[in-house]
Amino acid sequence: MMNRPTDGPFAPVTEEVTAFDLPVTGRIPAELCGRYLRNGPNPLGIDDPSASHLFLGEGMLHGVRLRDGKAEWYRNRWVRSRKVAAHLGEEWRPGPVFQKLDWAPNTHVISHAGRTLALIEAGPRPYELSYELDTLGPYDFDGGLPGGYTAHTKRDPRTGELHAIAYFFGWQYVQYIVADARGAITRTVNIRVSDGPMVHDFALTQRYVVVYDLPITFDLDLALGGALLPYAWNEAHPARIGLLPRDGEDVQWFTIDPCFVFHTLNAFDDGEKVVVDLVKFPKMLQNGLLEDNPPPVLDRWTIDPVAGRVTQRTLDDRPQEFPRVDERRVSLPHRYGYTVSGEALLDGKVGEAMLKHDYLRGGTEIRPLGRGSYVGEAVFAPSAPDSAEDEGHVMALMYDAARGATDLLILAAQDFTGKPVATVHLPVRVPLGFHGSWLPDPA
């Protein structure tokens, strides 16, 4: 297990902060009315065992509210699981946990059916938050969620449905779950697997759910030895990818070379074939360790269900992670995608530059950072609901080494390497974390 540094990009913060009327360099576009939110692990104290592992630690939300060209507030708040509430001397707001797995979700934050949800995988359920990031309690989609949930959902932009694949070490299957635009669970399918694989993400097209069954699996020896994340690379577990029709229950499986996928950029149907753009690790969690794994690269996989084969092609071999796409293109063909480059997520060098990939022309724009600075995942915010794919802004949290604090960077997507449209100066450092969303206010 890697040691989390007590300083540097991933070091946790120790206080919750509320600040109003944030200073801004440049001009915040008037159409940006809503919240930029980002989740990440922030252990309650460095003596907490979870502080020693990058993937663990109680979730902390960081949020910036934009309206009328102003940055109205910044807030950071721990998600109040039972443990967090007790540590902070507060009363826990009870709710429907699964299998007594009550964890403060630390991986992602989304909005669905008017609710703000903090997400995590592997059994725990989401937590619902207020607009101001106060914890409202565990959430099970009004009783419709059979078990736990996932860190990565996919919203169909045409139907408003929210799709997910959940896993849990005690299951002999992974579970495909669909919630309608009102938040009601309308469909669940159990997909049989062996060895308890980690399924951090998946992909969605208009016809298929794309399932990753890859060689990181539950490791009983690690669990019995007290490992907080008992999953490891398993040479004996065959690597495969599956196509589940969105209205069916039978998966067509395809054998692929061993690798691991944490994150999908996007997927879409191309005639009878399925195209999946993703970040691929050749190996990961060898012996359960985060160190000494080969760096991830940007791939395109083309699945041919008629021929029964998968073609895998590396598009960019620079180490990179956190792929994102305009959320309005999820499950549909896309032209642009964003990643963050760095030697690895695991050695503190991630976030050295932001990349914008043009899948039509094949080029990549690179936005490097100043010495000592680092940046998190990029999120695209469209100028209007019906604007073109590249018509909008790219938002990311960037640590400014000169200032010793974090900024919310707002770039014009069509001028990706140019001067920022606006830079919102936060009063504190935000640790490098995981995933976030731009959540526009209701019209």
Legacy VTK file of the C-alpha trace (Angstrom):
# vtk DataFile Version 3.0
C-alpha trace
ASCII
DATASET POLYDATA
POINTS 443 float
0.000 0.000 0.000
1.360 3.380 -0.901
1.957 5.964 1.790
-0.149 9.056 1.341
2.098 12.124 1.726
1.392 14.425 4.641
2.037 17.355 2.321
1.903 17.841 -1.428
-0.980 17.390 -3.899
-2.916 14.678 -2.063
-2.453 15.858 1.507
-5.810 16.248 3.291
-7.122 19.502 4.684
-8.238 19.671 8.290
-10.983 22.298 8.328
-14.295 23.028 6.680
-14.377 26.493 5.149
-17.114 28.796 3.895
-16.162 31.886 1.924
-18.312 34.399 0.040
-17.718 36.834 -2.828
-14.591 35.161 -4.109
-12.035 37.259 -5.997
-11.946 36.671 -9.752
-9.370 37.460 -12.422
-11.088 37.919 -15.771
-14.841 37.693 -16.282
-17.107 34.761 -15.402
-19.452 34.088 -18.350
-23.019 35.089 -17.485
-24.380 31.759 -18.778
-22.506 29.869 -16.049
-25.172 29.765 -13.368
-24.852 26.825 -11.018
-22.307 24.874 -9.017
-18.974 23.319 -9.821
-18.593 20.400 -7.384
-15.764 17.940 -6.890
-15.380 14.941 -4.574
-12.276 13.253 -3.183
-10.924 11.323 -0.200
-9.972 13.512 2.737
-9.124 11.417 5.831
-10.369 12.834 9.119
-6.805 12.713 10.442
-3.435 11.441 9.251
-3.497 8.820 12.016
-6.604 7.308 10.401
-5.610 4.022 8.655
-7.409 5.214 5.529
-4.948 8.100 5.296
-2.283 5.684 4.055
-4.139 4.730 0.867
-4.863 7.035 -2.041
-8.259 5.470 -2.807
-9.566 5.624 0.756
-10.393 8.371 3.170
-13.741 9.936 3.971
-15.242 11.906 1.114
-15.070 15.691 1.121
-17.023 17.824 -1.330
-15.608 21.081 -2.642
-18.035 23.482 -4.300
-18.056 26.869 -6.040
-21.365 28.599 -6.772
-21.421 30.892 -9.849
-24.216 33.340 -10.711
-24.576 36.634 -12.616
-20.888 36.748 -13.432
-19.858 36.344 -9.778
-18.369 33.571 -7.656
-20.826 33.709 -4.772
-19.328 31.078 -2.494
-16.847 28.308 -1.863
-17.608 25.479 0.556
-15.864 22.256 1.521
-17.767 19.673 3.551
-17.127 16.117 4.692
-19.929 13.723 3.825
-21.480 12.862 7.188
-21.419 9.090 7.408
-22.037 7.697 10.887
-18.272 7.657 11.562
-17.725 11.209 10.321
-20.693 12.573 12.251
-19.438 10.933 15.455
-15.912 12.288 14.905
-17.309 15.788 14.436
-19.577 15.485 17.493
-22.766 15.596 15.412
-25.855 13.439 15.225
-25.881 11.107 12.230
-28.820 11.476 9.874
-29.883 7.830 9.474
-30.855 6.250 6.204
-30.949 3.001 4.189
-27.389 1.641 4.187
-26.586 -1.700 2.497
-25.028 -4.612 4.428
-23.935 -2.183 7.180
-21.534 -0.627 4.646
-21.755 2.976 5.751
-18.968 4.941 4.077
-18.640 8.637 3.330
-18.612 8.476 -0.512
-15.350 9.891 -1.818
-15.307 9.330 -5.576
-17.840 11.355 -7.558
-20.722 13.797 -7.210
-23.658 14.139 -9.617
-27.161 15.518 -9.781
-30.181 13.434 -10.752
-33.904 14.083 -10.464
-33.203 17.251 -8.498
-30.941 15.538 -5.947
-27.216 16.042 -5.374
-25.579 12.650 -4.786
-22.083 11.731 -3.570
-21.031 8.374 -5.046
-18.705 5.487 -4.258
-18.466 1.866 -5.426
-18.201 -1.674 -4.040
-21.298 -1.839 -1.850
-22.005 1.447 -0.065
-24.929 3.547 -1.210
-24.865 7.198 -2.248
-25.359 10.026 0.191
-27.701 12.883 -0.665
-26.530 16.464 -0.088
-28.286 19.799 0.092
-27.563 22.597 -2.366
-25.085 24.028 0.170
-23.419 20.570 0.593
-24.931 19.674 3.956
-25.464 15.918 4.344
-29.102 14.763 4.151
-28.369 11.035 4.608
-27.944 7.764 2.686
-30.022 7.443 -0.468
-31.465 4.314 -2.118
-33.606 5.854 -4.879
-36.695 5.824 -2.661
-36.342 2.136 -1.863
-35.655 1.004 -5.422
-31.940 0.248 -5.084
-31.460 -3.498 -4.445
-27.903 -3.249 -3.097
-25.032 -0.816 -3.308
-24.261 1.524 -6.166
-21.380 2.764 -8.309
-18.899 5.619 -8.564
-19.579 6.176 -12.272
-23.021 6.598 -13.747
-23.965 7.404 -17.346
-26.951 9.632 -18.158
-28.582 9.078 -21.532
-28.978 12.619 -22.910
-31.986 11.590 -24.996
-34.072 9.887 -22.305
-32.669 11.360 -19.083
-32.217 7.812 -17.711
-29.322 7.202 -15.334
-27.412 3.953 -15.979
-25.042 2.208 -13.571
-23.200 -1.048 -12.891
-22.719 -1.953 -9.218
-20.509 -4.624 -7.672
-19.988 -6.088 -4.211
-17.487 -8.726 -3.045
-20.274 -10.947 -1.693
-22.071 -11.188 -5.045
-21.427 -13.697 -7.839
-22.606 -11.083 -10.297
-22.446 -7.401 -11.116
-25.710 -5.508 -11.335
-26.890 -3.256 -14.159
-29.285 -0.606 -12.827
-31.430 1.960 -14.633
-33.176 4.908 -12.974
-35.628 6.992 -14.976
-35.485 10.771 -15.222
-37.638 11.065 -12.071
-35.228 8.912 -10.042
-37.259 5.688 -9.939
-35.401 2.393 -10.507
-36.992 0.821 -13.585
-34.638 -2.043 -14.459
-32.013 -4.273 -12.862
-30.087 -7.120 -14.494
-27.677 -9.420 -12.675
-24.674 -10.264 -14.881
-22.904 -13.390 -13.681
-19.135 -13.116 -13.116
-16.520 -15.085 -11.178
-13.841 -14.096 -8.645
-15.492 -10.811 -7.575
-13.988 -8.383 -10.127
-13.564 -4.673 -9.491
-15.797 -2.824 -11.967
-15.007 0.830 -11.421
-16.611 2.061 -14.640
-18.474 0.867 -17.739
-19.599 2.336 -21.058
-22.969 3.076 -22.631
-24.181 3.378 -26.215
-27.690 3.793 -27.561
-27.924 0.009 -28.049
-25.574 -1.526 -25.508
-24.184 -1.514 -22.007
-20.440 -2.265 -22.232
-19.218 -4.328 -19.264
-15.562 -4.638 -18.192
-14.626 -7.962 -16.546
-10.896 -7.491 -16.010
-8.124 -9.066 -13.874
-8.455 -7.089 -10.649
-10.512 -9.202 -8.271
-11.356 -9.576 -4.602
-8.409 -11.089 -2.718
-9.368 -13.054 0.392
-5.794 -13.200 1.682
-5.537 -9.432 1.570
-8.897 -9.138 3.314
-7.888 -11.568 6.076
-4.627 -9.647 6.437
-6.545 -6.466 7.190
-6.137 -4.689 3.842
-8.557 -1.799 3.560
-8.780 -2.302 -0.212
-8.612 -6.110 -0.664
-8.435 -6.150 -4.472
-5.417 -7.200 -6.532
-4.244 -8.089 -10.022
-5.216 -11.703 -10.703
-3.325 -13.438 -13.512
-5.756 -16.365 -13.373
-8.807 -14.198 -14.131
-9.403 -13.912 -17.895
-9.853 -10.414 -19.285
-13.029 -9.893 -21.264
-15.462 -7.202 -22.346
-19.193 -7.744 -22.737
-22.082 -6.251 -24.691
-25.445 -6.315 -22.935
-28.366 -5.045 -25.050
-30.033 -2.242 -23.117
-33.352 -4.067 -23.335
-31.949 -7.598 -22.951
-30.397 -9.909 -20.360
-27.855 -11.969 -22.345
-24.277 -10.696 -22.566
-22.012 -11.387 -25.544
-18.465 -11.690 -24.204
-15.179 -11.028 -26.023
-11.744 -12.111 -24.779
-9.093 -9.373 -24.735
-5.488 -9.030 -23.608
-5.088 -8.542 -19.829
-5.349 -4.897 -18.766
-7.453 -2.704 -16.489
-9.769 0.220 -17.123
-10.643 2.685 -14.408
-12.312 5.238 -16.666
-14.235 5.434 -19.921
-14.181 8.620 -21.970
-17.263 7.674 -24.044
-18.730 5.010 -26.316
-21.082 4.931 -29.289
-22.565 2.670 -31.962
-20.885 2.697 -35.381
-23.134 0.619 -37.623
-23.008 -2.912 -36.238
-19.828 -2.147 -34.310
-19.306 -0.447 -30.943
-16.526 2.101 -30.375
-15.195 2.679 -26.841
-12.685 5.400 -25.969
-10.970 4.855 -22.620
-7.811 5.009 -20.552
-6.052 1.645 -20.248
-3.614 0.413 -17.598
-1.495 -2.534 -18.851
-1.427 -3.709 -15.206
-2.648 -2.287 -11.907
-2.773 -3.244 -8.200
-0.130 -5.946 -8.540
-0.112 -7.655 -5.126
-2.688 -5.058 -4.167
-0.110 -2.257 -4.446
-0.498 1.058 -6.227
3.238 1.496 -6.820
5.335 0.197 -9.724
2.514 -0.193 -12.223
2.990 0.814 -15.884
1.388 4.162 -16.752
-2.014 4.446 -18.420
-2.530 5.387 -22.085
-5.468 6.574 -24.203
-7.025 3.752 -26.240
-9.838 3.195 -28.716
-11.453 -0.234 -28.692
-13.724 -1.303 -31.546
-16.017 -4.231 -30.760
-17.358 -6.223 -33.708
-20.172 -8.467 -32.438
-20.618 -10.092 -35.861
-16.972 -11.107 -36.227
-16.677 -11.752 -32.479
-13.522 -9.732 -31.939
-12.189 -6.538 -30.362
-9.607 -4.307 -32.035
-7.515 -2.332 -29.547
-5.526 0.717 -30.666
-3.505 3.180 -28.588
-4.249 6.729 -29.716
-1.920 8.574 -27.332
0.821 6.880 -25.320
1.483 9.853 -23.024
0.613 8.889 -19.432
-2.851 10.324 -18.729
-6.035 9.748 -16.780
-9.423 11.281 -15.858
-10.976 11.201 -19.343
-14.080 13.355 -19.792
-16.426 14.250 -22.621
-19.252 16.715 -23.095
-21.944 14.940 -21.037
-24.502 15.659 -23.774
-22.547 13.249 -26.010
-22.586 10.272 -23.617
-23.631 7.164 -25.620
-23.444 9.224 -28.855
-20.565 9.943 -31.270
-18.197 12.615 -29.954
-15.424 14.691 -31.453
-13.623 16.028 -28.387
-12.352 14.542 -25.163
-10.286 15.825 -22.239
-7.667 14.139 -20.063
-5.046 15.135 -17.488
-1.451 14.125 -18.116
1.283 13.141 -15.690
3.581 10.217 -15.038
0.963 8.499 -12.887
-1.916 9.195 -10.576
0.055 7.501 -7.850
3.286 9.434 -7.454
1.983 12.974 -7.113
2.955 13.959 -10.667
-0.511 13.738 -12.159
-1.924 17.047 -13.264
1.143 18.433 -15.028
-0.929 19.426 -18.073
-4.446 19.318 -19.497
-5.025 17.630 -22.863
-7.794 18.185 -25.392
-8.131 15.412 -27.982
-9.754 15.969 -31.374
-11.042 12.580 -32.519
-12.025 13.891 -35.965
-8.699 15.462 -36.980
-6.539 13.355 -34.705
-4.666 16.158 -32.966
-4.132 16.989 -29.301
-3.886 20.432 -27.710
-1.698 20.617 -24.601
-2.064 23.157 -21.826
0.967 22.866 -19.499
1.009 24.356 -16.009
3.531 26.481 -14.190
6.246 24.880 -12.113
4.898 23.400 -8.888
1.257 23.751 -9.948
-1.092 20.863 -10.699
-4.579 20.428 -12.048
-7.469 18.027 -11.537
-10.058 16.565 -13.861
-11.509 18.802 -16.587
-15.295 19.226 -16.832
-17.080 20.673 -19.878
-19.900 23.187 -19.365
-21.955 23.986 -22.499
-22.863 27.602 -23.231
-26.494 26.549 -23.653
-28.381 23.229 -23.598
-28.485 23.145 -27.405
-25.047 24.620 -28.150
-22.495 22.769 -30.285
-20.204 20.160 -28.731
-17.239 22.550 -28.512
-19.273 25.642 -27.668
-18.776 26.193 -23.966
-16.162 26.211 -21.236
-13.740 23.799 -19.628
-13.527 23.984 -15.842
-10.926 22.484 -13.518
-9.421 23.012 -10.086
-5.782 24.091 -10.347
-3.338 24.516 -7.491
-1.405 27.758 -7.935
2.044 27.202 -6.450
2.795 30.919 -6.404
-0.325 31.680 -4.374
-0.258 28.518 -2.250
-3.977 27.961 -2.829
-6.331 26.576 -5.445
-8.119 28.325 -8.310
-11.146 27.339 -10.346
-9.901 27.689 -13.894
-12.492 28.545 -16.577
-11.282 28.184 -20.177
-13.031 28.813 -23.481
-13.211 25.336 -25.025
-12.480 26.753 -28.485
-9.395 28.554 -27.127
-8.113 25.753 -24.933
-4.495 26.922 -24.739
-5.303 30.645 -24.576
-5.754 33.012 -21.688
-8.378 31.819 -19.164
-11.771 33.453 -19.490
-11.840 33.630 -15.698
-9.895 32.393 -12.703
-11.759 32.116 -9.397
-9.350 32.359 -6.478
-10.334 30.038 -3.627
-9.186 30.881 -0.097
-7.601 27.465 0.548
-5.764 24.588 -1.079
-7.972 21.835 -2.461
-6.230 18.434 -2.379
-6.038 16.494 -5.611
-9.067 14.244 -5.620
-11.214 12.335 -8.021
-14.296 13.398 -9.967
-16.655 16.304 -10.220
-19.502 17.856 -12.185
-20.818 21.155 -13.424
-24.404 21.273 -12.116
-26.324 24.146 -13.716
-29.214 25.614 -11.772
-32.682 24.720 -13.081
-33.834 27.096 -15.815
LINES 1 444
443 0 1 2 3 4 5 6 7 8 9 10 11 12 13 14 15 16 17 18 19 20 21 22 23 24 25 26 27 28 29 30 31 32 33 34 35 36 37 38 39 40 41 42 43 44 45 46 47 48 49 50 51 52 53 54 55 56 57 58 59 60 61 62 63 64 65 66 67 68 69 70 71 72 73 74 75 76 77 78 79 80 81 82 83 84 85 86 87 88 89 90 91 92 93 94 95 96 97 98 99 100 101 102 103 104 105 106 107 108 109 110 111 112 113 114 115 116 117 118 119 120 121 122 123 124 125 126 127 128 129 130 131 132 133 134 135 136 137 138 139 140 141 142 143 144 145 146 147 148 149 150 151 152 153 154 155 156 157 158 159 160 161 162 163 164 165 166 167 168 169 170 171 172 173 174 175 176 177 178 179 180 181 182 183 184 185 186 187 188 189 190 191 192 193 194 195 196 197 198 199 200 201 202 203 204 205 206 207 208 209 210 211 212 213 214 215 216 217 218 219 220 221 222 223 224 225 226 227 228 229 230 231 232 233 234 235 236 237 238 239 240 241 242 243 244 245 246 247 248 249 250 251 252 253 254 255 256 257 258 259 260 261 262 263 264 265 266 267 268 269 270 271 272 273 274 275 276 277 278 279 280 281 282 283 284 285 286 287 288 289 290 291 292 293 294 295 296 297 298 299 300 301 302 303 304 305 306 307 308 309 310 311 312 313 314 315 316 317 318 319 320 321 322 323 324 325 326 327 328 329 330 331 332 333 334 335 336 337 338 339 340 341 342 343 344 345 346 347 348 349 350 351 352 353 354 355 356 357 358 359 360 361 362 363 364 365 366 367 368 369 370 371 372 373 374 375 376 377 378 379 380 381 382 383 384 385 386 387 388 389 390 391 392 393 394 395 396 397 398 399 400 401 402 403 404 405 406 407 408 409 410 411 412 413 414 415 416 417 418 419 420 421 422 423 424 425 426 427 428 429 430 431 432 433 434 435 436 437 438 439 440 441 442
